[in-house]
Amino acid sequence: MTTQVSSWGRLVSPEHQVIALNQLDQLPVSFGKSGLPFGNGRSYGDVCLNPDGLLWTTCGLDRFMDFDTEQGLLTCEAGVLLRDIQRLVIPHGWMLPVTPGTQLITVGGAIANDIHGKNHHVLGSFGDHVQSISILRTDGETITCGSKLRADWFAATVGGMGLTGVVVQATLQLRKIDGPWLEAENVPFHQLPDFFQLADDSEAEWEHTVSWIDCLNSKGRGVFMRGNHVAAQTDPKPSGGGIGVPFVPPISLVNKLSLRPFNLAYYQLQARKRERTLVHYEPFFHPLDNVRHWNRIYGPKGFYQYQSVVPRGVGKEAVAAMLRTIAAAGDGSFLAVLKTFGERQSVGMMSFPMPGVTLALDFPNKGEKTLALLRSLDAIVREAGGRIYAAKDSRMPIDLFESGYPQLTEFVKYRDPGISSAMSRRLMGY
Ligand SMILES: Cc1cc2nc3c(=O)[nH]c(=O)nc-3n(C[C@H](O)[C@H](O)[C@H](O)COP(=O)(O)OP(=O)(O)OC[C@H]3O[C@@H](n4cnc5c(N)ncnc54)[C@H](O)[C@@H]3O)c2cc1C
């Protein structure tokens, strides 16, 4: 029995043999077919797909094993969602140190892509807070590792795109907080250099920083958002509910007609909210989680996400060149996010974050026209000495993968020969 599975970008829906992992000491294998762990499918491209092969879904690995409320150490299975960890630990004064734009991802997916949040300049990426993991390999071996124990296996698996084995269990170091609230401020900026100035000015005092950028505006205007955890004096309630996109519209709702007025309206709305406000962590960190299936707005052809990072020294020129290229193509995205990464080196051999500035954009899939635009962006990233994020990718060229990830040769030594993905076959040959 096979099932069609797509990732968040909905570009393709290939057939897979889906097998749910539960309590396990052996990975189910099928002769002649490779397998691949699958978390919650929140990766945009083909890193979580294994067409014609096995997909080991981890949603059944959802048990909490231990929570040390004194030390803030949590041990759980790898299919647990970050959302469920937060809901368990926050009432005890702890929180995950690093969370991405959605909390609907699994611990295994967070480790395998070594995900980052808005606070990389302070706390690095997810892997920096993983104390230890257990990995199950297709030959039946279980490897337990961490930064101080079999550190080479740990470095290969953090950011290792699921290719070294299935992470079955992890122990995470949480961070202390006074409650679920943040003090947040939005600062509009009118041109790209102001973003870099705001980033420089904000990073010492603000833990979380990120910008939305209007990529149809040639000057690069946007809104710089920053926040710090605070102990709230009052007890405001998070905005509840949520809406959904109930079906896939026949065409993308993100197009030339909708994008320009949307970006203008969004900019004007955010620019008015200059004052500091108290915000619950869910809307602050994960604003789109309230809109179920928002990925459907791009219509039946899906969309590409393009996230790159370039070194800080050439960041201004490279980001400006990318924005010019996108504006000239007239194909902007409404989810355009710009943020800086700190100086901390990532623990994973294949981790995406590196010191620099990262730009993430999505584009409705218009076939060759979109691919040509992405190739132009590749040229800028290549020239700048940057890299593309595997979690978002489905088409990066091999040479950019190899130049962006200089530890690739070392990494492949740790691959499990029984595991592969559409991405690994595309970029590594198997
Ligand atoms: C709205 C939105 C916002 C996002 N914002 C950010 C962001 O701010 N920062 C960021 O870094 N990312 C971000 N992402 C990307 C997302 O965090 C990553 O793609 C994440 O890895 C998805 O986790 P998942 O559990 O859905 O895993 P999947 O997408 O199912 O799988 C991702 C990878 O993990 C591997 N994997 C899954 N489980 C295991 C396991 N148990 N053992 C070994 N390997 C495993 C898979 O093989 C695959 O290679 C965002 C995604 C969305 C949809």
The ligand as a Tripos MOL2 file, in Angstrom:
@<TRIPOS>MOLECULE
LIG
   53    58     1     0     0
SMALL
NO_CHARGES

@<TRIPOS>ATOM
      1 C1          5.6200   28.2620    8.8780 C.3       1 LIG1
      2 C2          6.9990   27.6880    8.9900 C.ar      1 LIG1
      3 C3          7.9740   28.4400    9.6070 C.ar      1 LIG1
      4 C4          9.2690   27.9330    9.7420 C.ar      1 LIG1
      5 N1         10.1900   28.7000   10.3660 N.ar      1 LIG1
      6 C5         11.4470   28.2230   10.5310 C.ar      1 LIG1
      7 C6         12.4210   28.9810   11.2390 C.ar      1 LIG1
      8 O1         12.1530   30.0970   11.7080 O.2       1 LIG1
      9 N2         13.6520   28.4370   11.4070 N.ar      1 LIG1
     10 C7         13.9730   27.2010   10.9230 C.ar      1 LIG1
     11 O2         15.1080   26.7640   11.1200 O.2       1 LIG1
     12 N3         13.0750   26.4550   10.2460 N.ar      1 LIG1
     13 C8         11.8270   26.9400   10.0480 C.ar      1 LIG1
     14 N4         10.8920   26.1820    9.3840 N.ar      1 LIG1
     15 C9         11.2940   24.8610    8.8780 C.3       1 LIG1
     16 C10        11.0380   23.7360    9.9030 C.3       1 LIG1
     17 O3         11.3200   24.1730   11.2060 O.3       1 LIG1
     18 C11        11.9720   22.5560    9.5830 C.3       1 LIG1
     19 O4         11.7880   22.1520    8.2620 O.3       1 LIG1
     20 C12        11.7820   21.3720   10.5200 C.3       1 LIG1
     21 O5         12.8600   20.4870   10.3370 O.3       1 LIG1
     22 C13        10.4710   20.6300   10.2660 C.3       1 LIG1
     23 O6         10.3380   19.6000   11.2420 O.3       1 LIG1
     24 P1          9.3370   18.3890   11.0490 P.3       1 LIG1
     25 O7          9.1740   17.7230   12.3780 O.co2     1 LIG1
     26 O8          8.1050   18.8130   10.3550 O.co2     1 LIG1
     27 O9         10.2140   17.4170   10.1470 O.3       1 LIG1
     28 P2         10.0440   16.9910    8.6090 P.3       1 LIG1
     29 O10         9.8410   18.1920    7.7970 O.co2     1 LIG1
     30 O11         9.0630   15.8910    8.5000 O.co2     1 LIG1
     31 O12        11.5100   16.4070    8.3510 O.3       1 LIG1
     32 C14        12.6060   17.2990    8.3060 C.3       1 LIG1
     33 C15        13.9120   16.5020    8.3090 C.3       1 LIG1
     34 O13        14.0490   15.8830    9.5660 O.3       1 LIG1
     35 C16        14.2850   14.4910    9.4150 C.3       1 LIG1
     36 N5         13.6940   13.8660   10.5950 N.ar      1 LIG1
     37 C17        12.4220   14.0000   11.0600 C.ar      1 LIG1
     38 N6         12.2920   13.2680   12.1720 N.ar      1 LIG1
     39 C18        13.4690   12.6640   12.4120 C.ar      1 LIG1
     40 C19        13.9490   11.7650   13.4000 C.ar      1 LIG1
     41 N7         13.1900   11.3200   14.4040 N.pl3     1 LIG1
     42 N8         15.2380   11.3410   13.3160 N.ar      1 LIG1
     43 C20        16.0560   11.7720   12.3280 C.ar      1 LIG1
     44 N9         15.6540   12.6110   11.3700 N.ar      1 LIG1
     45 C21        14.3780   13.0510   11.4120 C.ar      1 LIG1
     46 C22        13.6140   14.1390    8.0970 C.3       1 LIG1
     47 O14        14.1710   12.9770    7.5250 O.3       1 LIG1
     48 C23        13.9310   15.3710    7.2680 C.3       1 LIG1
     49 O15        15.2320   15.2720    6.7550 O.3       1 LIG1
     50 C24         9.5970   26.6330    9.2370 C.ar      1 LIG1
     51 C25         8.6000   25.8800    8.6010 C.ar      1 LIG1
     52 C26         7.3120   26.3970    8.4720 C.ar      1 LIG1
     53 C27         6.2560   25.5650    7.7960 C.3       1 LIG1
@<TRIPOS>BOND
     1     1     2 1
     2     2     3 ar
     3     2    52 ar
     4     3     4 ar
     5     4     5 ar
     6     4    50 ar
     7     5     6 ar
     8     6     7 ar
     9     6    13 1
    10     7     8 2
    11     7     9 ar
    12     9    10 ar
    13    10    11 2
    14    10    12 ar
    15    12    13 ar
    16    13    14 ar
    17    14    15 1
    18    14    50 ar
    19    15    16 1
    20    16    17 1
    21    16    18 1
    22    18    19 1
    23    18    20 1
    24    20    21 1
    25    20    22 1
    26    22    23 1
    27    23    24 1
    28    24    25 2
    29    24    26 1
    30    24    27 1
    31    27    28 1
    32    28    29 2
    33    28    30 1
    34    28    31 1
    35    31    32 1
    36    32    33 1
    37    33    34 1
    38    33    48 1
    39    34    35 1
    40    35    36 1
    41    35    46 1
    42    36    37 ar
    43    36    45 ar
    44    37    38 ar
    45    38    39 ar
    46    39    40 ar
    47    39    45 ar
    48    40    41 1
    49    40    42 ar
    50    42    43 ar
    51    43    44 ar
    52    44    45 ar
    53    46    47 1
    54    46    48 1
    55    48    49 1
    56    50    51 ar
    57    51    52 ar
    58    52    53 1
@<TRIPOS>SUBSTRUCTURE
     1 LIG1         1 GROUP 0 **** ****
